Amino acid sequence: MNLPTWITASRLLAVPLLLYGLHNPTTAQRWVVLVVFLVAAGTDWLDGYLARKLNQVTELGKFLDPLVDKLLVLAPLVALVELGQVPAWGVFLILARELTIAGWRVNPNLQGSTEIQGANLWGKLKTVSQIVAIALLVAPLAEPWQLPAIAAFWVSVALTWISGAIYLLPPKQQPASDTAPAAKK
C-alpha cells in the first residue's frame, strides 16, 4: 500500500456519503453531494498522477482504481434511479458493461497478457463523461438544465458501451516485416 493506493481506497469513503445525501435530498444536500462527488472524482486523477510521478504504479492499484471508480459512479446512479431522474435500464447498461470489462481486465488469460491492463483513452473518456453526467444530475439546477443533464447521461451510456467494445476487440496484428526475399517472377 503506497500513497496513490491509499488515495484510491479513500475514495470509497465518499460512497456512503453520496447514498445518504441522495436519500430524499434537499437542495442543500444536493450541493453537498455534488462537492463530495467532485472531490472524490478528482482523487481519481490525483492517485493516477502520483502513481506515475512517483513511479508507484502497482498491480493492486491497477485493480483497485477501476473498482473504486465503478462504485463511485454506480452509487449515485442507483440513487438517481430511485429519485426517478434516470431510467433503471440506462443504469443497467452501464452496470453490465462495467462488470463485463472488470472481469475481462482482471483476468490476464483473456487478454493474452500476464498483467492487469490499465484504462485506455476510451475508458478515461467514459469515466469523464459519467462524472459530468452525474454532476449535472445531482446538482440542484434550474429546469432548463434538466435536458442537458439527461443528454449527458445518455452520452455517457453510449461512451460506456463504445469503450467496452473497444476493450473487447482483438489487438491489431502488426504486419509481417518484409525481411523475406522477394519471389522471382
C-alpha positions as CSV (number, residue, x, y, z in Angstrom):
1,M,0.0,0.0,0.0
2,N,1.6,3.2,-1.2
3,L,0.3,6.8,-1.2
4,P,-1.6,6.5,-4.5
5,T,-3.3,3.3,-3.4
6,W,-4.3,4.9,-0.1
7,I,-5.8,7.8,-2.0
8,T,-7.7,5.3,-4.2
9,A,-9.0,3.5,-1.2
10,S,-10.0,6.8,0.5
11,R,-12.4,7.4,-2.4
12,L,-14.6,4.6,-1.1
13,L,-15.5,6.9,1.9
14,A,-17.5,9.0,-0.5
15,V,-19.9,6.2,-1.5
16,P,-21.9,6.0,1.8
17,L,-22.0,9.8,1.9
18,L,-23.4,10.0,-1.6
19,L,-26.0,7.4,-0.9
20,Y,-27.1,9.1,2.3
21,G,-27.1,12.5,0.8
22,L,-29.3,11.4,-2.1
23,H,-31.9,9.7,0.1
24,N,-34.7,12.3,-0.1
25,P,-32.3,15.1,-0.7
26,T,-32.9,18.8,0.0
27,T,-31.4,21.4,-2.3
28,A,-28.6,22.0,0.3
29,Q,-27.9,18.2,0.5
30,R,-27.6,18.0,-3.3
31,W,-24.9,20.8,-3.3
32,V,-23.0,18.9,-0.5
33,V,-23.3,15.6,-2.5
34,L,-22.1,17.4,-5.6
35,V,-19.0,18.7,-3.8
36,V,-18.3,15.3,-2.2
37,F,-18.7,13.6,-5.6
38,L,-16.4,16.0,-7.4
39,V,-13.7,15.9,-4.7
40,A,-13.8,12.1,-4.8
41,A,-13.7,12.1,-8.6
42,G,-10.8,14.4,-8.5
43,T,-8.8,12.0,-6.4
44,D,-9.1,9.6,-9.3
45,W,-6.9,11.9,-11.3
46,L,-4.6,12.6,-8.3
47,D,-3.9,9.0,-7.5
48,G,-3.1,8.2,-11.1
49,Y,-0.8,11.3,-11.4
50,L,1.1,10.4,-8.2
51,A,1.4,6.7,-9.1
52,R,3.1,7.7,-12.4
53,K,5.1,10.6,-11.0
54,L,6.4,8.7,-8.0
55,N,6.9,5.5,-10.1
56,Q,4.4,3.7,-7.8
57,V,2.1,2.0,-10.3
58,T,1.2,-1.4,-8.8
59,E,-1.0,-4.3,-9.8
60,L,-3.1,-3.6,-6.7
61,G,-3.5,0.0,-7.8
62,K,-4.5,-1.1,-11.3
63,F,-7.1,-3.4,-9.8
64,L,-8.5,-1.1,-7.1
65,D,-8.7,2.1,-9.1
66,P,-11.3,1.0,-11.7
67,L,-13.2,-1.0,-9.0
68,V,-13.5,2.1,-6.8
69,D,-14.4,4.2,-9.8
70,K,-17.2,1.9,-10.6
71,L,-18.6,2.1,-7.0
72,L,-18.3,5.9,-7.1
73,V,-20.2,6.1,-10.3
74,L,-22.8,3.4,-9.7
75,A,-23.8,4.5,-6.2
76,P,-25.2,7.9,-7.2
77,L,-26.7,6.5,-10.4
78,V,-28.7,3.9,-8.4
79,A,-29.8,6.8,-6.1
80,L,-30.8,8.8,-9.2
81,V,-32.9,5.8,-10.4
82,E,-34.7,5.8,-7.0
83,L,-35.3,9.5,-7.4
84,G,-36.8,9.0,-10.9
85,Q,-34.2,11.1,-12.6
86,V,-32.7,8.4,-14.8
87,P,-34.2,5.1,-16.1
88,A,-33.1,1.9,-14.5
89,W,-32.4,0.3,-17.9
90,G,-29.9,3.0,-18.7
91,V,-28.0,2.4,-15.5
92,F,-28.2,-1.3,-16.1
93,L,-26.5,-0.8,-19.5
94,I,-23.6,1.0,-17.6
95,L,-23.5,-1.7,-14.9
96,A,-23.5,-4.6,-17.5
97,R,-20.6,-3.0,-19.3
98,E,-18.6,-2.3,-16.2
99,L,-19.0,-5.8,-14.8
100,T,-18.0,-7.4,-18.2
101,I,-14.9,-5.2,-18.6
102,A,-13.9,-5.5,-15.0
103,G,-13.9,-9.3,-15.3
104,W,-12.1,-9.1,-18.6
105,R,-9.4,-6.7,-17.3
106,V,-8.5,-8.6,-14.2
107,N,-8.2,-12.0,-16.0
108,P,-4.9,-11.7,-17.9
109,N,-5.6,-15.0,-19.6
110,L,-8.5,-13.4,-21.6
111,Q,-6.1,-10.7,-22.8
112,G,-3.1,-12.8,-23.7
113,S,-1.1,-11.0,-21.1
114,T,0.2,-11.6,-17.6
115,E,-0.7,-8.2,-16.1
116,I,-3.9,-6.4,-15.3
117,Q,-4.5,-3.9,-18.1
118,G,-4.9,-0.3,-17.2
119,A,-7.5,2.0,-18.7
120,N,-7.1,3.2,-22.3
121,L,-8.2,6.6,-23.7
122,W,-11.7,5.5,-24.3
123,G,-12.1,4.2,-20.8
124,K,-10.9,7.5,-19.5
125,L,-13.3,9.4,-21.8
126,K,-16.1,7.1,-20.5
127,T,-15.2,8.0,-16.9
128,V,-15.1,11.7,-17.5
129,S,-18.5,11.6,-19.3
130,Q,-20.0,9.7,-16.4
131,I,-18.6,12.2,-13.9
132,V,-20.0,15.1,-15.9
133,A,-23.4,13.5,-16.3
134,I,-23.7,12.6,-12.6
135,A,-22.6,16.1,-11.5
136,L,-25.3,17.7,-13.7
137,L,-27.9,15.2,-12.5
138,V,-27.0,15.6,-8.8
139,A,-26.7,19.4,-8.8
140,P,-30.0,21.2,-8.0
141,L,-30.0,23.1,-11.3
142,A,-32.9,25.1,-12.8
143,E,-35.4,23.4,-15.2
144,P,-33.6,24.4,-18.4
145,W,-30.6,22.3,-17.2
146,Q,-32.6,19.1,-17.0
147,L,-32.4,18.3,-20.7
148,P,-28.6,18.8,-20.9
149,A,-28.2,16.7,-17.8
150,I,-30.2,13.8,-19.2
151,A,-28.5,14.2,-22.6
152,A,-25.1,14.0,-20.8
153,F,-26.3,10.8,-19.1
154,W,-27.1,9.2,-22.5
155,V,-23.8,10.3,-24.0
156,S,-22.1,8.6,-21.0
157,V,-24.1,5.4,-21.7
158,A,-23.0,5.5,-25.3
159,L,-19.4,6.1,-24.5
160,T,-19.5,3.4,-21.8
161,W,-20.6,0.9,-24.5
162,I,-18.2,2.2,-27.1
163,S,-15.3,1.9,-24.7
164,G,-16.4,-1.6,-23.7
165,A,-16.5,-2.7,-27.3
166,I,-13.0,-1.3,-27.9
167,Y,-11.6,-3.2,-24.9
168,L,-13.0,-6.4,-26.2
169,L,-11.8,-6.0,-29.8
170,P,-8.7,-8.2,-30.5
171,P,-5.5,-6.2,-30.7
172,K,-4.3,-5.2,-34.2
173,Q,-1.8,-7.6,-35.6
174,Q,1.4,-6.0,-36.7
175,P,2.0,-6.7,-40.4
176,A,4.8,-9.2,-41.1
177,S,8.0,-7.4,-42.0
178,D,9.4,-7.7,-45.5
179,T,12.5,-9.5,-44.4
180,A,11.8,-12.4,-46.6
181,P,13.5,-12.3,-50.1
182,A,11.2,-11.2,-52.9
183,A,9.9,-14.0,-55.0
184,K,11.3,-14.2,-58.5
185,K,8.9,-13.9,-61.4
